Amino acid sequence: MGYKSAAQRKAVHANKADGGKGHPDNKKGPSKKKLPPFLEYNDKGKVVKKASGPSKKKNDISIDPKNEGKFTSWVKKNMPGKSTCSAASAVMKSKKKYSSSVVKMANYANNFGCKK
């Protein structure tokens, strides 16, 4: 074949090598790569986590019934006069003073019980 330049020859061979994916007339968007089983593409083409089982709403957080009220009762015993949210904030500010279980309960209270 008679190529007009070395660049044309390289482009033709590159086009043949990749099956035409790099050809300028190929107007398809970028190909989607294979994702791990816990990820998927949403409607807009962005990568998101797959919903496992029935889809849950963001506010659908539950706590074990045997643990309900534990932090509130701890606050009443150890920080009388403080609200649960202010006690949770105080615990989170000085985590080293408190046991890990109290810190975990305070973190849960801050994240899901106290509206900012």
Buried (B, 14 or more C-beta within 10 A) or exposed (E): EEEEEEEEEEBEEEBEEEEEEEEEEEEEEEEEEEEEEEEEEEEEEEEEEEEEEEEEEEEEEEEEEEEEEBBBEBBBEEBEEBEBBEBBBBBBEEEEEBEEEBBEBBBBBBEEBBEE
